[in-house]
Amino acid sequence: MFKYLKQIWNSKGLRKKILFTFFLILVYRLVAHITVPGVDASALKQIMDSNSLLGIFAAMTGGSMDNFSIVLMGISPYINASIIIQLMTVVIPHLENLSKEGEQGRRKINKYTRWLTLPLAFLQSYGMIILLNSSAQGQLIADVTNPMVVLPIMLYITAGTIFLMWLGEMITEKGIGNGISMIIMFGIIANMPAVLGRILGLSQFGDTTKLVPFLIFMALTFVILILVIIFTEGQRKIPLTYTGKATRGEKSVLPIKVNQAGMIPIIFAISMVTFPGVLAQFFQNAQSPLLRTTAEFVLNNFSTNNPSIAYLVVYFLLVVAFSYFYVSVTFNPEQVAENIQKRGGFIPGIRPGSQTADFLGKTSSYLNLSGGIFLAVVAVVPLIFTKITPLSSGDLIISGSGLIIIVGVIIELMRQINAQMVMHDYDKLY
C-alpha cells in the first residue's frame, strides 16, 4: 500500500491532479458552511430535527442545508437538468443524433444541460425557500412575501449551485475523477461523522435503544459493501474472432458489465421518488380539502422516515426502469455489431450484422435486468431496515444509494489513477 502511494506521489502530473482535486473539494466544503444572510439559524435547526424528508437532502448535500448555505441545493438542479436532457434524447431527433456523435456530441449535450441548470436552480431556490419557511415553527426569513428580501436569497442560492457545477467541471477537466460524482460523494461522506456522533451521544446519556440496531446495520453495511464491489466489477466477456489479413485468427473479448448504468439510476430515482413528498409539503395547509387530503396521503405514503410499501415498490421500480433507460441511451447494439463487422470480427456461432446486434441486445438486456434488480435491492434494504427497527433514515451512517455512489466513484477514480500511472511509466521509458 505504501509503495503504491509512493508511486502515485512520484508521478508529477498525477500528483498535481490529485492535489488540485482535493483543493477544490476543500473549497466546496468551506463554501458549504457560508450561510445565506438574513436566515434564522435556530429556526432552521428545528426544521432539520423534525423533518426527515429534508434530512435526506441535507445528507446528500453534506450539511449545506443544515446552515442554509449558499450551496443549499447542492447540484440537484444539475442532476434534474441531466434527467430532462436524457429523457429528451429519446423524443428530440437532434439530441438523439448528438448522443451518437461521440465526444463532440456529448460536449454539446453538456452545454445544453448547463444552460438548463440555470433556470431550474433559480426556480428550485424559490421552492426550497418557501418550503423551509413554511416548515419552520418560527420565522426562518423575515418577510418571505417581499421580493426585495427573497430575490437576493434566490440569487445567492442559484449562484452557489452554478459555482458547484463549475467546480465539478474543473475537477473533471484538470483534476482526477468525475467532478460532479466527486462532489456528491464527499457530500455523503461529510454527513457520516455527525450521524455517528449523534448515535454515540445518545448511548452515552443512557438511550441505548438505537445502539444495537445501529451496530447491526454497520455489520450489514460491510457485507453489502463487499457485494457491491463484486457486482460493480462483474462483467460478461463475449468471445470475438477476427479474420482480417492483419489479424487472421486473432481472438479477443467484448466485456459487457453487469452494472452498465453505474450509479446513475440511483441518483435519478432518488430525485424522482422524493419529489412527490417535497411537492406535497407545499399543500399540506391548503384551503382546498382535496389538495390537503392528497398532500397528507402523499406525505404518509412517501415518507423516507417511515417508508410505506408503496414507497419501497415505486423506488425499486424506478431504479430498474432508469437502469434500462440509461443503458438504452448509452449502449447501441447495432453500432457495436457494425464496428465489429468492419474490423473483420465475429462472435463464434453467430452471423455478423443483425444477428450479432440481436445477440448483443439480448445479452445486454439480461445483464441489465440483473444489474437493475441488484441496484434496487441495495437501495431499498436500508429503508426496510428502518421500518423494522427503531432507527430512522437520518440515523443510518450511509444509505444503500450512498454506498453504491461511493463505491462507483472510488472504483472509477482508481481506474483513472492506474491509467495515469501507466502513462507516467510509459513516458519514462520513451
NUPAZA-417259 format. One record per atom (N, C-alpha, C): residue in one letter; z, x, y. Coordinates in steps of 0.05 Angstrom, whole numbers, plus 5000, padded with zeros to 4 digits. Layout:
N
AZXY/...
END
This chain:
430
M500050164976/M500050005000/M500050175025/F501750385025/F501950565048/F499350715052/K498150795029/K495550935031/K493350755042/Y493450505034/Y491450315044/Y491750275074/L494250245084/L494650215112/L493950465128/K494350695116/K493650945128/K490550965131/Q489150875111/Q486150875112/Q485150695134/I486450465137/I485750275159/I486250405186/W488550535189/W489250665214/W487350895221/N486451035201/N484751265206/N481951185214/S481150935208/S478550835217/S478750755246/K477550915264/K477950875293/K476850605302/G474450535293/G473350275301/G474950045291/L475850055266/L477449835254/L480149825268/R481350055274/R483950055287/R483749925315/K481649975329/K481249855356/K481049545354/K479449465333/K479149175330/K481749035323/I483249155305/I485849035297/I487749025321/L487949245336/L489749245359/L488949045380/F486249025384/F485248835403/F485848545395/T485648495369/T486248225358/T489248165362/F490948345355/F493848305358/F494648275388/F493248415405/F493748385434/F493148105443/L490847995435/L490047725443/L491847515431/I492747565406/I494647375394/I497347385409/L498147615418/L500547635434/L500247485460/V497847505472/V497347355497/V497547055492/Y496446965469/Y496646685462/Y499546595459/R501246755446/R504046685442/R505546685468/L504846865487/L506146865513/L505346615529/V502746555528/V501846315543/V503046065532/A503646055506/A504845815493/A507545755504/H508845935519/H511445895530/H511445855560/I509045825572/I508745765600/I508645465604/T510745345615/T511045055618/T509444955641/V508144725638/V506744595660/V508844505681/P508344565707/P510344485727/P510644185729/G513144105735/G513643815740/G514443655716/V515243795694/V515943655669/V518943685663/D520143465656/D523043465649/D523343565620/A524343815617/A524543945591/A526543795572/S528743695583/S530743555567/S529543295555/A528043155571/A526742905561/A524742975539/L523343195542/L521343285522/L522643355496/K525043485497/K526443555473/K527243305457/Q528143095471/Q528942845458/Q526542725443/I524142745456/I521742635443/I521142785417/M521243045418/M520543205394/M522543155371/D525043115378/D527143065358/D526842785345/S525742595359/S525642325349/S522942235339/N520842385346/N518142305338/N516942505319/S516942435293/S515942625272/S512942665274/L511442455283/L508542475285/L507742695305/L509142695328/L508642905347/L509543175337/G511543175319/G512543425308/G510343565292/I508543415280/I506343535265/I504543695283/F503943575306/F502243715326/F503743955337/A506343935341/A507944165351/A507844395331/A507944325305/A507744535284/A505044675285/M502944525288/M500244635288/M499644805313/T501044745335/T500644895360/T502745105364/G504345165344/G506245385346/G508345345367/G509245085371/G511345035390/G510444995419/S507744985423/S506744945451/S507544675462/M507744475444/M508444205453/M511444185459/D513044355446/D515944335449/D516844385478/N515344555492/N516044605520/N513844525540/F512044345531/F509844245548/F508344475560/S507344655543/S505944895551/S503244815562/I502045005577/I499244955587/I497244955564/V498045065541/V496345035517/V497544825499/L498344605511/L499744385497/L498144285473/M495544255476/M493944135455/M492844345436/G493444595440/G492344805423/G489244805424/I487944815402/I485044805401/I484044545388/S485744335387/S485044085374/S482543965387/P482143975414/P479643875425/P477144015415/Y477444285410/Y475144435399/Y474644355371/I476744305355/I476444215328/I475043935327/N475943755345/N474743495346/N471743515354/A471143695373/A468343735381/A466743835358/S467944015342/S466544125319/S465943905298/I467843725294/I467443495276/I465143325285/I465143255311/I463043085322/I460243215319/I460143475326/I457543615324/I456643625295/Q458543685276/Q457843695248/Q456743425238/L458043205247/L457142935240/L454342885252/M453842975276/M451342935290/M449043085277/T449643305263/T447443455250/T446143285228/V447543085217/V446342915197/V444642695210/V445342625235/V444042395248/V441742495266/I442142715281/I440242805301/I438443025289/P435842975287/P434043175275/P434043445288/H434343455315/H434443705329/H436743885320/L439143765318/L441443915309/L441143995279/E439843825263/E439443885235/E437544125233/N435544135249/N433644365249/N435044625258/L436844595278/L438244835288/L440044945266/S441244765250/S443144855229/S441645015207/K438944985206/K437345135186/K436045385197/E436545445223/E435245675236/E436945925235/G438945925218/G440546175215/G442346225239/E442646485245/E444546575266/E443946455293/Q441346455300/Q440546355327/Q441146055329/G440645905308/G441345615309/G444345565310/R445845725296/R448845695297/R449845755325/R448645945339/R449546015366/R449045775385/K446745645382/K446245415399/K448145185393/I448645135367/I450544925359/I453344995370/N454145245369/N456745325380/N456845275410/K454545325423/K454445275452/K454844975458/Y453544795443/Y453944515446/Y456844435441/T458044565421/T460844505414/T462644575437/R462144805450/R463844895473/R463544695496/W461144605502/W460744425524/W462044155518/L461944065493/L463243815486/L466343835487/T467344075482/T470244115482/T471444055510/L469944115531/L471044085558/L471743795565/P469843605563/P470643325568/P472643215548/L472443295523/L474443205503/L477243295511/A477443555519/A480043655526/A481143515551/F479443445570/F480343305594/F481343025587/L479842885570/L480642615562/L483242615545/Q483242805526/Q485642825508/Q488142905524/S487843065545/S490143145561/S491442895574/Y489742715583/Y490942465595/Y492342295574/G490942275551/G492242115529/G494842235520/M494942505519/M497442635510/M499642595531/I498942615556/I500942575578/I502142295576/I500342095574/I501241815573/I502941765548/L502041885525/L503541845500/L506341965502/L506542215511/L509142345513/L510942205533/N509742115556/N511341985576/N512341715567/S510741575551/S511641305541/S513641335519/S513641565505/S515641615484/S518241715494/A518341805519/A520841915530/A522841695537/Q525441755531/Q527441565539/Q527841565569/G527641805581/G527841825610/G525041835622/Q524741985643/Q522142015656/Q521242305653/L519242345636/L518242605630/L516742725654/I515042565666/I513542645690/I514342445712/A514642555736/A515842395758/A514342135764/D511742145767/D510141895773/D507541915759/V507441815734/V505141835717/V502841665727/T503341465745/T501241295756/T499941415780/N500941625791/N499841755814/N497741965806/P495141915813/P493042115806/P493642395817/M494942415840/M495442675851/M497542835835/V499042685819/V501042815802/V499842875774/V498342685763/V497242705736/V494842895735/L493042875755/L490643035754/L491143335752/P492943455768/P493443745765/P494443815737/I496243645726/I497243695699/I494943695678/M493143495681/M490843485663/M489143735666/L488743825690/L487144075694/L488444315682/Y491144335684/Y492644555672/Y492244555642/I492544325629/I492444305600/I489544355590/T487544245605/T484744285598/T484044585600/A484944705622/A484444995625/A485745155603/G488045075594/G489445215572/G487845195546/T486744965540/T485044935516/T482545105518/I481245105541/I478845275544/I479545565542/F481845645553/F482745915551/F483146005522/L484445825506/L484845885478/L482145905463/M480245725470/M477645745458/M476346015464/W476646095489/W475446355497/W476846585482/L479546575479/L480946775464/L479946785435/G479546555423/G478546545396/G475746675393/E474046625412/E471346745411/E471447045416/M473247135433/M473547415438/M474447565413/I476347435399/I477347555373/I475047565353/T473447355352/T471147355333/T469147575339/E468547605365/E466447795373/E467348085373/K469748135384/K470648405388/K473048495372/G474248295359/G476548355342/G475848345313/I477748245297/I477348225268/I478147945259/G476547825241/G477047555232/G475847345250/N476047095240/N475146865256/N477346795277/G476646805302/G478646775323/G480046505323/I478446285320/I479646015320/I481545985297/S480746085273/S482446065250/S484946235253/M484746465266/M487046635271/M489046495289/I488046365309/I489846225328/I491345995313/I489845845297/I491145635281/I493245755263/M492645975249/M494446095230/M497046185244/F496746325266/F499146425279/F500746205292/G499445985299/G500845745309/G502645635287/I501645625262/I503145525239/I505445715233/I504845975232/I506946175226/I509146175246/A508446145272/A510446155293/A512545935290/N511945715276/N513745495273/N515745535249/M515145725232/M516745765208/M519645845214/P520146045231/P522946125236/P524645905247/A523445725263/A525045505274/A525945315253/V524145255234/V524845075211/V526945195194/L526645455187/L528545595170/L531345605184/G531345665210/G533845675225/G535245405226/R533645195229/R534844925231/R536244845204/I534844895182/I536044825156/I538544995150/L538345255155/L540745425151/L542945355170/G542245275194/G544345195213/G545844945205/L544344755194/L545644505184/L547444575160/S546544755143/S548244835120/S550744975128/Q550545135149/Q552845285159/Q555045095169/F554144865180/F556044675191/F556844455170/G556244505145/G557244335124/G555244125114/D552944095127/D550943895118/D549044035099/T549644005073/T548044145052/T546143955037/T545843715048/T544143515034/T541143605033/K540343765053/K537543855054/K537144135042/L539344285038/L539044565030/L537844585002/V538844434982/V537844454955/V534944374953/P534144134964/P531344064964/P529544274979/F530644395000/F529144595015/F528644844997/L530644924982/L530345164964/L528445094942/I528544854931/I526644764910/I523744774921/F523444674946/F520844674958/F519844954963/M521645144970/M520845424974/M519745534948/A521045474925/A520045574899/A517345434893/L517145174898/L514645034894/L512345154911/T513045224935/T511045344953/T510045604942/F511845764931/F510946024919/F509045974896/V509545774879/V507745714857/V505045624868/I505145444888/I502645334899/I501045564912/L502545754925/L501145984937/L499546144917/I500646194894/I499246344873/I496746184864/L497045924860/L494845754852/L492645744873/V493445734898/V491445724920/V489845984921/I491246204917/I489746464918/I487746484895/I488646404870/I486846404847/I484446214852/F485045974863/F483045774868/F481045864889/T482145984911/T480446074933/T478446294924/E479346464905/E477646684896/E475846604872/G476346364861/G474746274838/G471846214845/Q470046284826/Q467246234831/Q465746214804/R463446074806/R461646054783/R459346244787/K458946424769/K456746624771/K454346534755/I452246454769/I449746364756/I447946604751/P447146654726/P445446884720/P442646854731/L441547074741/L438847084752/L437347314739/T434747274734/T432947484724/T430547504742/Y429847744751/Y427547794769/Y425247914753/T422847824759/T420447914744/T418348044762/G419148124786/G417248254805/G416548534795/K414448644807/K413548914799/K415749124803/A417149104825/A419149304831/A421849234818/T422148984809/T424748904798/T424448774771/R422448854756/R421948724730/R424348764711/G425348534701/G427548534682/G430248584695/E430348594721/E432948644735/E434548384733/K437148414726/K438948184724/K440948184747/S441647954755/S443547924777/S444947654774/V446747594792/V448147334791/V448147204819/L448346944819/L448646794844/L451446664843/P453346774858/P456046664858/P456346404875/I457446194864/I458045954879/I461045904877/K462345894899/K465245864900/K466145594891/V468445574878/V469645314872/V470445184898/N471645334916/N472445234943/N470345314963/Q468045174963/Q465845254980/Q466445195009/A468044985015/A468544895042/A470845045055/G472345205040/G474645345052/G476745155062/M477745215086/M479945055097/M478944835116/I476244825121/I475144635140/I475844345133/P475544255108/P476243975102/P479043895109/I480944085105/I483744035111/I484143985142/I482844165158/I483144145187/I481843875196/F479543815186/F478243565194/F479943315185/A480943325161/A482443095150/A485043055166/I486443275174/I488843245190/I488243105216/S486043185229/S485343065255/S484742765251/M483442695230/M482742415225/M485042235217/V486742345199/V488942175188/V491242135208/T491542315226/T493642285246/T492742125270/F490142095274/F489141955298/F490041665300/P489941505278/P490841225280/P493741205289/G495541385279/G498341375286/G498741445316/V497241635326/V497441715354/V496441485371/L494141365363/L493041135379/L494940895379/A496240845356/A498040615354/A500440635372/Q501240885378/Q503540915396/Q503040815424/F500440815432/F499840705458/F500240405460/F500040265437/F500039975437/F502539855424/Q504540025418/Q506939905406/Q508639735425/N508139765451/N509539595471/N507539425486/A505239365473/A503239205486/A504138915489/Q503038775508/Q503738495513/Q502538315492/S500138385482/S498838225462/S500338245435/P501138025423/P502538025397/P500838155375/L498138105376/L496338215356/L496338525357/L496038625382/L496038915385/L498639045377/R500838905385/R503539005378/R503939005348/T503138795334/T503538775305/T501738985291/T499339015300/T497539215288/T498639495292/A499639555316/A500739815321/A503139875303/E504939675300/E507239705282/E506439755254/F504339605244/F503339645217/F502239925213/V500740025232/V499640295230/V501840505230/L503740475248/L505940665250/L507740665225/N508040435213/N509640415189/N508240535164/N505540515164/N504040595141/N502740875144/F502540975169/F501241235173/F503141425188/S505641415179/S507641595189/S507841845172/T507742075184/T507942325168/T510842375160/N512742255173/N515542295166/N516242145141/N515041905137/N515441755113/N512741645104/P511041815093/P508341735086/P508241515065/S506641315071/S506341095052/S504141165031/I503940995011/I501841044990/I499041035003/A498740855023/A496140835037/A495441085051/Y497541205065/Y497141455080/Y496241675060/L497641705038/L497041915019/L494241875007/V493541625000/V490841574989/V488641645009/V489041555034/V487041605055/V486741905060/Y488942035062/Y488942335066/Y487542475043/F488242395019/F486942514995/F483942474995/L483042225000/L480142165000/L478742305023/L480042325046/L478742465069/L478242755063/V480142885050/V479743175043/V477343205024/V477243035004/V475043044984/V472342984998/A472342775016/A469942695029/A468942915048/F470743035063/F469943245081/F469043495066/S470043535042/S469143765026/S466143725019/Y465443485010/Y462743415004/Y460943435028/F461943325050/F460343315075/F459743605085/Y461743775086/Y461444035097/Y459544205079/V459844185053/V458144335035/V455244235036/S454843975040/S452143865043/S450743975067/V452244045088/V451144155112/V450544455109/T452444595096/T452244895095/T450745005071/F450544845049/F449144945025/F446744775019/N444344895019/N441844755015/N440644854989/P440844704966/P439844794941/P436844854941/E435244684956/E432344724957/E431644994970/Q433145054991/Q432545315005/Q433345544988/V435645534974/V436545744956/V434545784933/A433645564922/A431745574900/A429145694909/E428245624933/E425745744944/E426046044949/N428346124959/N428746414964/N428746574937/I429946454916/I430046584890/I427146614879/Q425546394882/Q422846404872/Q421046604887/K421446614914/K419946804930/K420347094921/R422847154912/R423447424904/R422747474875/G421447274862/G420647304834/G422847274815/G424847114822/G427247074805/G427246794793/F428846764772/F429146504759/F431846504744/I432846264739/I435246234722/I434346194694/P435246364675/P434346344647/P434646064636/G432345964625/G432345694613/G431645474632/I431245534658/I430645334678/I428145414694/R426345234698/R423845284712/R424445334742/P423045524754/P423345564783/P422445314799/G423345294823/G422545074840/G424544844839/S423444594835/S425044354837/S427244344816/Q426644434791/Q428744434770/Q431044614777/T430444844789/T432545034797/T434244904819/A432844774838/A434244644860/A436044424849/D435144264830/D436744054818/D439244174804/F438744394789/F440944524774/F443044624794/L442144754815/L444044864835/L445544634849/G444044414855/G445344194868/G447544064851/K446944034825/K448943914806/K451344104803/T450744364800/T452844554796/T454644554821/S453444564844/S455044564869/S456644304872/S455544084863/S456943824865/S459343824847/Y459043924822/Y461243924803/Y463544114813/L462744344823/L464744534834/L466044414858/N464544284875/N465644164899/N467543944893/L467043784872/L468843574864/L471543694855/S471443914839/S473844044830/S475344164854/G473744294872/G474944424895/G476244224914/G474744004919/G475843804938/G478343674927/I478443614901/I480743494889/I483143684890/F482643944885/F484844134886/F485944154915/L484144174935/L485044174963/L486743934969/A485743704961/A487143454967/A489843444954/V490043534929/V492643534915/V494643724929/V493743954937/V495544144951/V496344024978/A494543874991/A495243755017/A497343535015/V497243374993/V499043144991/V501643204977/V501743424960/V504143474945/V506643504963/P506543664985/P508843685003/P509643415014/L507743245021/L508342975032/L509742805011/I508842824986/I510142674964/I513042784961/F513343044964/F516043164962/F517943054983/T516943015008/T518542905029/T519242605023/K517542475008/K518042195002/K520242154981/I520642354964/I522642324942/I525142494947/T525242634969/T527642794976/T528542735004/P530942835012/P531842775039/P530342935061/L528543115053/L527043275073/L525043095087/S524543155113/S522343035128/S520143235131/S517943145142/S515643335145/S516343565163/G518143515183/G518943725201/G520843925188/D521843865164/D523744045150/D522244235131/L519644195127/L518144365109/L517444625124/I517944855111/I517345105124/I514345145128/I512845015110/I509945015113/I508744785097/S506744655107/S505444435093/S503344545074/G502344365057/G500244455039/G497744535054/S497044375074/S494744445091/S495144715105/G497544765115/G498145015128/G497845255109/L498745205084/L498645415064/L495745495058/I494045295055/I491145345049/I489845485073/I490545405097/I489445525121/I490245825122/I492745875117/I493746155119/I492446325097/V492346225073/V491146385051/V488246435056/G486746225065/G483946255071/G483446455093/V485046445114/V484646635136/V485246925128/I487446955113/I488247235104/I486147355085/I485147185066/I483147295047/I480647375062/E479747205081/E477347275097/E477847515114/L480247545125/L480947775141/L480848025124/M481948015100/M481948245082/M479048325075/R477348125071/R474548185065/R473248345088/Q473748245112/Q472548385135/Q473648665138/I476248695134/I477448965136/I476249155115/N475949055090/N474849225069/N471949295075/A470349105086/A467549155093/A467449365115/Q469249345135/Q469349545157/Q470049815146/M471849825127/M472650085115/M470350215100/V468750055085/V466450155071/V464450275091/M464050135113/M462150235134/M463250495146/H465850515149/H467050755160/H466650985141/D467050945115/D466651155095/D463751235094/Y461951035097/Y459051095096/Y458251265120/D459351205144/D458651365167/D459651645165/K461951685151/K462951955147/K461152125129/L459851995109/L458152135091/L455352205104/Y454452025121/Y451852065133/Y452052115163/
END
